[in-house]
Amino acid sequence: MNGSVQLALIKRVILALILCGIYGGIRTKASSSSDLGAASTSGECERKKHMETHKDVPLNENVTRESMDFLLPDKFDELGHKCLLRSQYFCLMGFSIIGTYGDREPQQNDTQVFKHLIHEAYKSVNWYSFKPQDQKNDGCCTHQTAMYIQNGQRRGLSPEEYYNKIFGFQIIDAKKLVLIKARWNRQLCANIVTQLGFGKGELKVVAKRGLNSNFAFPPIAGNYDVPVFIGATIQTRLSFTWFLVHVVCVEKPDLCPPFMKKPHDMFQWEESKLEEKTVP
């Protein structure tokens, strides 16, 4: 980052904090559901087929944590730089679970079934593997399958049920911020967010000074007009809806319902865009 760009970023962060006070993204009041579609025709058909016949597994007292984990593109972060080679907006890391959904016995063909499900659809949500052995297959499917075995099969989920966890945002309002990982930027005296997780459970923060600091996004799609969140209010301000609207839906509009339109910039928000509604 050259000096002028760095200075512009510092000025923008300071200006945002002054003008917006305890600005934390947007004021959300959304309660909605959406069906996350696949980008390719074949992936879309595969997704619809299984989403129509397999519903999301309901939470129970044996599941203490769920987290849909995202990686932000960032050339100054090891994993973030790998993500940047695939997307300028986000990469999906997987869906992690602590606890069990039931006593389903693993089936011999679970791995093959899951590979078949995701092969045509993983690109639609930027769920790439960064493992060297998967690069010849365009980022699939060792990592994705290992995530299913660890967080799906061993938790009592079938391949279809874990697939629906990944490819269906059925209950947006039920997903809260549960994970923040960040790198410290000395020049800005703030944390730069590298990973986020949304789901169920206690908020886990892996960052210098914890929540006693400000959190800024890295440049998204080369835009240095970045949002800044105050640590004390970040869990309520940085909602899953905000992340969908300002990041996911910008690159992948087909994944989102029409009322989830991105504002002109990350510091503006039209509440009329998100009414209290449920998307069929």
C-alpha positions as CSV (number, residue, x, y, z in Angstrom):
1,M,0.0,0.0,0.0
2,N,1.6,3.3,-1.0
3,G,1.8,6.4,1.2
4,S,-1.1,8.3,-0.4
5,V,-3.5,5.3,-0.2
6,Q,-2.4,4.6,3.4
7,L,-3.0,8.3,4.3
8,A,-6.4,8.3,2.5
9,L,-7.4,5.2,4.4
10,I,-6.4,6.7,7.8
11,K,-8.3,9.9,7.0
12,R,-11.4,7.9,6.0
13,V,-11.3,5.8,9.2
14,I,-10.9,8.9,11.4
15,L,-13.7,10.7,9.5
16,A,-16.0,7.8,9.9
17,L,-15.5,7.6,13.6
18,I,-16.0,11.4,14.0
19,L,-19.1,11.6,11.9
20,C,-20.7,8.4,12.9
21,G,-19.9,8.3,16.6
22,I,-20.3,4.7,17.6
23,Y,-21.0,3.7,14.0
24,G,-21.2,0.0,13.6
25,G,-22.3,-0.7,10.1
26,I,-26.1,-0.4,9.9
27,R,-29.3,-0.3,12.0
28,T,-30.9,-3.6,11.2
29,K,-34.4,-4.7,11.9
30,A,-34.7,-7.5,9.4
31,S,-36.3,-10.8,10.1
32,S,-36.1,-12.9,7.0
33,S,-35.3,-16.2,5.3
34,S,-33.6,-16.7,1.9
35,D,-32.7,-19.6,-0.3
36,L,-29.1,-19.6,-1.3
37,G,-28.9,-20.6,-4.9
38,A,-26.0,-21.9,-7.0
39,A,-24.5,-19.9,-9.8
40,S,-24.2,-22.5,-12.5
41,T,-27.2,-24.2,-14.1
42,S,-26.2,-27.7,-13.0
43,G,-25.3,-26.5,-9.5
44,E,-28.7,-24.7,-9.3
45,C,-30.6,-27.8,-10.3
46,E,-28.6,-29.9,-7.8
47,R,-29.2,-27.4,-5.1
48,K,-32.9,-27.1,-5.7
49,K,-33.3,-30.9,-5.8
50,H,-31.9,-31.4,-2.3
51,M,-33.3,-28.2,-0.8
52,E,-36.8,-29.3,-1.7
53,T,-36.4,-32.7,-0.2
54,H,-34.1,-32.1,2.8
55,K,-34.9,-29.4,5.3
56,D,-32.4,-27.7,7.7
57,V,-31.9,-29.8,10.9
58,P,-33.4,-27.9,13.9
59,L,-31.1,-26.9,16.7
60,N,-31.3,-28.9,20.0
61,E,-29.7,-28.7,23.4
62,N,-26.9,-30.9,22.4
63,V,-25.6,-28.4,19.9
64,T,-23.8,-25.6,21.8
65,R,-22.2,-23.8,18.8
66,E,-22.7,-23.3,15.1
67,S,-20.7,-21.0,12.9
68,M,-20.8,-20.3,9.2
69,D,-17.2,-19.0,8.8
70,F,-16.1,-16.5,6.2
71,L,-12.6,-15.3,5.1
72,L,-12.1,-11.7,3.9
73,P,-9.6,-11.1,1.0
74,D,-6.6,-9.4,2.4
75,K,-3.1,-9.3,0.7
76,F,-1.5,-8.8,4.1
77,D,-3.0,-11.9,5.6
78,E,-1.7,-15.4,4.6
79,L,-5.2,-17.0,4.1
80,G,-6.7,-13.7,3.0
81,H,-4.2,-13.4,0.2
82,K,-5.2,-16.9,-1.0
83,C,-8.8,-15.8,-0.9
84,L,-8.0,-12.7,-2.9
85,L,-6.8,-14.9,-5.8
86,R,-10.3,-16.3,-5.9
87,S,-12.6,-13.4,-5.0
88,Q,-12.3,-9.7,-4.1
89,Y,-15.3,-10.0,-1.7
90,F,-15.3,-13.1,0.4
91,C,-14.5,-16.8,0.7
92,L,-16.5,-19.3,2.7
93,M,-14.4,-21.5,5.0
94,G,-17.1,-23.9,6.1
95,F,-19.7,-24.5,8.7
96,S,-18.3,-25.5,12.1
97,I,-20.4,-27.3,14.8
98,I,-19.8,-28.2,18.4
99,G,-22.3,-30.8,19.7
100,T,-24.4,-33.5,18.0
101,Y,-27.7,-33.5,16.2
102,G,-28.5,-37.2,16.7
103,D,-27.2,-40.7,16.6
104,R,-27.1,-41.2,12.8
105,E,-24.5,-43.9,11.9
106,P,-21.9,-42.9,9.3
107,Q,-22.6,-44.5,5.9
108,Q,-20.0,-46.0,3.7
109,N,-20.8,-43.7,0.8
110,D,-21.1,-40.4,2.8
111,T,-17.9,-39.0,1.3
112,Q,-18.8,-39.8,-2.3
113,V,-22.3,-38.4,-1.9
114,F,-21.0,-35.2,-0.4
115,K,-18.4,-34.7,-3.1
116,H,-21.1,-35.2,-5.7
117,L,-23.3,-32.6,-4.0
118,I,-20.7,-29.9,-3.8
119,H,-18.8,-30.4,-7.0
120,E,-21.1,-28.3,-9.1
121,A,-22.0,-25.8,-6.4
122,Y,-18.9,-24.9,-4.3
123,K,-18.0,-22.0,-6.6
124,S,-21.4,-20.4,-6.1
125,V,-20.5,-19.5,-2.5
126,N,-16.7,-19.2,-3.0
127,W,-16.1,-22.3,-0.9
128,Y,-12.6,-23.0,-2.2
129,S,-10.0,-25.3,-0.8
130,F,-6.5,-23.8,-0.4
131,K,-4.9,-27.2,0.0
132,P,-2.1,-27.8,-2.6
133,Q,-3.6,-31.1,-3.7
134,D,-6.9,-29.4,-4.6
135,Q,-5.5,-26.7,-6.8
136,K,-5.4,-29.0,-9.9
137,N,-9.1,-29.5,-9.3
138,D,-9.8,-25.7,-9.2
139,G,-10.1,-25.6,-5.4
140,C,-12.1,-28.8,-4.7
141,C,-12.8,-31.0,-2.8
142,T,-10.4,-32.4,0.0
143,H,-11.0,-29.5,2.4
144,Q,-14.7,-29.4,1.8
145,T,-15.1,-33.1,2.4
146,A,-13.0,-33.0,5.5
147,M,-15.2,-30.2,6.8
148,Y,-18.2,-32.4,6.3
149,I,-16.6,-35.4,8.0
150,Q,-15.5,-33.3,11.0
151,N,-18.6,-31.1,11.4
152,G,-21.3,-33.1,9.7
153,Q,-20.9,-36.8,9.7
154,R,-19.4,-36.9,13.2
155,R,-22.2,-34.6,14.4
156,G,-25.0,-36.8,13.2
157,L,-25.7,-35.1,9.9
158,S,-26.1,-36.8,6.5
159,P,-24.3,-35.3,3.5
160,E,-27.6,-33.6,2.4
161,E,-28.2,-32.1,5.8
162,Y,-24.7,-30.6,6.0
163,Y,-25.0,-29.4,2.4
164,N,-28.1,-27.5,3.4
165,K,-26.3,-25.9,6.2
166,I,-23.8,-24.5,3.7
167,F,-26.0,-23.7,0.8
168,G,-29.1,-22.5,2.5
169,F,-29.5,-19.3,4.5
170,Q,-32.8,-20.5,5.9
171,I,-32.9,-18.4,9.1
172,I,-31.0,-15.2,8.7
173,D,-32.2,-13.6,11.9
174,A,-31.1,-16.6,14.0
175,K,-27.4,-16.2,12.9
176,K,-25.5,-13.7,15.1
177,L,-21.8,-12.8,15.1
178,V,-20.0,-15.5,16.9
179,L,-16.4,-15.2,15.6
180,I,-14.0,-12.4,14.8
181,K,-10.4,-12.9,13.9
182,A,-8.3,-9.8,13.1
183,R,-4.7,-8.6,12.5
184,W,-3.4,-5.5,14.3
185,N,-2.5,-2.5,12.2
186,R,-0.2,-0.2,14.1
187,Q,-0.6,2.8,11.8
188,L,-4.4,2.8,12.2
189,C,-4.2,1.6,15.8
190,A,-7.1,-0.7,14.9
191,N,-7.8,-4.3,14.1
192,I,-8.3,-5.4,10.5
193,V,-10.9,-8.1,10.2
194,T,-9.7,-11.3,8.5
195,Q,-12.4,-13.8,9.4
196,L,-16.0,-13.7,10.6
197,G,-18.4,-16.4,11.8
198,F,-22.2,-16.2,12.1
199,G,-24.4,-18.7,13.9
200,K,-25.2,-19.7,17.4
201,G,-23.0,-19.5,20.6
202,E,-20.8,-17.1,22.5
203,L,-18.7,-14.5,20.6
204,K,-15.1,-15.6,20.2
205,V,-12.6,-12.9,19.5
206,V,-9.1,-13.5,18.3
207,A,-7.6,-10.0,18.1
208,K,-5.2,-7.8,19.9
209,R,-6.9,-5.8,22.7
210,G,-10.1,-7.9,22.1
211,L,-13.2,-5.8,22.0
212,N,-11.4,-2.8,23.5
213,S,-10.5,-1.6,20.0
214,N,-11.9,-0.6,16.7
215,F,-12.4,-3.1,13.8
216,A,-12.1,-2.1,10.2
217,F,-12.7,-4.2,7.1
218,P,-9.8,-4.7,4.6
219,P,-10.5,-3.0,1.2
220,I,-13.3,-4.9,-0.5
221,A,-13.0,-5.0,-4.3
222,G,-10.3,-2.4,-4.0
223,N,-12.5,0.1,-2.2
224,Y,-10.6,1.8,0.6
225,D,-13.8,3.4,1.8
226,V,-14.1,0.8,4.5
227,P,-16.6,0.3,7.3
228,V,-15.4,0.7,10.9
229,F,-17.0,-1.0,13.9
230,I,-16.6,-0.2,17.6
231,G,-15.6,-3.3,19.6
232,A,-18.2,-2.7,22.3
233,T,-21.1,-2.8,19.8
234,I,-19.8,-4.9,17.0
235,Q,-21.9,-8.0,17.8
236,T,-25.1,-6.1,17.3
237,R,-24.0,-3.8,14.5
238,L,-22.2,-6.3,12.4
239,S,-25.2,-8.6,11.8
240,F,-25.5,-11.4,9.3
241,T,-27.9,-9.3,7.3
242,W,-25.4,-6.5,7.1
243,F,-22.7,-8.9,5.8
244,L,-25.0,-10.4,3.2
245,V,-26.1,-7.0,1.9
246,H,-22.7,-5.3,1.8
247,V,-20.4,-8.1,0.9
248,V,-22.0,-11.4,-0.2
249,C,-24.9,-10.1,-2.3
250,V,-22.7,-7.5,-4.1
251,E,-20.6,-10.3,-5.7
252,K,-23.3,-12.9,-5.7
253,P,-26.7,-11.1,-6.3
254,D,-28.4,-14.4,-7.3
255,L,-27.9,-15.7,-3.8
256,C,-30.0,-12.9,-2.3
257,P,-33.7,-11.8,-2.4
258,P,-34.5,-8.6,-4.3
259,F,-35.0,-6.5,-1.2
260,M,-31.4,-7.0,-0.2
261,K,-30.0,-4.3,-2.3
262,K,-26.6,-2.8,-1.5
263,P,-26.6,0.9,-0.6
264,H,-24.5,3.3,-2.6
265,D,-21.6,2.9,-0.1
266,M,-20.9,1.1,3.1
267,F,-21.7,4.1,5.3
268,Q,-25.3,4.5,4.0
269,W,-28.3,2.5,4.6
270,E,-31.9,2.6,3.5
271,E,-34.0,0.9,6.1
272,S,-36.9,0.7,3.7
273,K,-35.0,-1.9,1.8
274,L,-35.4,-4.3,4.8
275,E,-38.9,-4.6,6.0
276,E,-40.1,-7.1,8.5
277,K,-40.8,-10.0,6.1
278,T,-40.2,-13.6,5.3
279,V,-38.9,-14.7,1.9
280,P,-40.6,-17.9,0.7
